[in-house]
Amino acid sequence: MDRKTIDLGVGIFMLLGIVALLFLSLRVGNLGDDRPSSTYAVEAKFSNIGGLKAKAPVKSAGVLVGRVSDIKFDNDRFQAAVTLTLDKRYSFPKDTSASILTSGLLGEVYIGLDPGGDEKKLGSGDKISLTQSAVVLERLIGQLMFGKAAEGDAGTAKK
């Protein structure tokens, strides 16, 4: 093979690698997904949202049912007000609960919806009142460490 053929092959290989990296970065950033044509927005308030970001998935039973469209701070209640944009194909009872979850130890942060048993359905502008904030790993480790330290101090105080 001559030099031009080798250079052309390497160039095509590099171009395919760049296209693959672009595709993966769009998938990781949740930017490449199709948007549903008709949606409705509901709001949920959380004490701690952890690493939740706008465009994060909203899932129920592992199925993507919407996206986080906006995150604001509520100055009156000192909580994060999260706006969820849900696909109209999916309707949830009014007593649905929302939890901030992580897929795996270091995976993506998403909102999980657990439907309740109410016959009335959530509509645009409704609020989800049953929420569970994110579990912050650093806080758990700190509580474990301080709990063990307190146990050790209590054991030496008895002697």
Residue pairs with C-beta under 8 A, 6 or more apart in sequence:
23 32
26 32
29 55
30 55
30 56
30 57
30 67
31 55
33 64
36 66
36 87
36 88
36 89
38 87
38 88
39 66
39 85
39 86
39 87
39 88
40 85
40 86
40 88
40 122
40 123
40 124
41 69
41 83
41 84
41 85
41 86
41 124
41 125
42 83
42 84
42 86
42 122
42 124
42 125
42 126
42 127
42 128
43 81
43 82
43 83
43 84
43 125
43 126
43 127
43 128
44 81
44 82
44 84
44 98
44 111
44 127
44 128
44 131
45 74
45 77
45 79
45 80
45 81
45 82
45 127
45 131
46 79
46 80
46 82
46 98
46 100
46 131
46 132
46 133
46 134
47 79
47 80
47 133
48 80
48 100
48 133
48 134
48 136
49 71
49 80
49 82
49 100
49 133
49 134
50 100
50 102
50 109
50 133
50 134
50 135
50 136
51 102
51 109
51 134
52 68
52 71
52 80
52 82
52 100
52 109
52 110
52 111
52 134
53 68
53 71
53 109
54 68
54 69
54 70
54 71
55 67
55 68
55 69
56 67
56 68
56 108
56 109
56 110
56 111
57 64
57 66
57 67
57 68
57 108
57 110
57 111
58 64
58 65
58 66
58 67
58 68
58 84
58 85
58 86
58 110
58 111
58 112
58 113
59 65
59 110
59 111
59 112
59 113
60 90
60 92
60 112
60 113
60 114
60 115
65 86
65 87
65 90
65 113
66 84
66 85
66 86
66 87
66 90
67 84
67 85
68 82
68 83
68 84
68 85
68 111
69 83
69 84
69 85
70 82
70 83
71 80
71 81
71 82
71 83
72 80
72 81
72 83
73 79
73 80
73 81
74 80
74 81
82 111
84 98
84 111
84 128
86 92
86 122
91 121
91 122
92 113
92 115
92 121
92 122
93 115
93 116
93 117
93 118
93 119
93 120
93 121
93 122
94 116
94 118
94 120
94 121
94 122
94 126
95 116
95 117
95 118
95 130
96 113
96 114
96 115
96 116
96 122
96 128
96 130
97 113
97 114
97 116
97 128
97 130
97 131
97 132
98 111
98 112
98 113
98 114
98 128
98 130
98 131
98 132
99 111
99 112
99 114
99 131
99 132
100 109
100 110
100 111
100 112
100 132
100 133
100 134
101 109
101 110
101 111
101 112
102 108
102 109
102 110
102 134
102 135
103 110
109 134
113 128
116 130
122 128
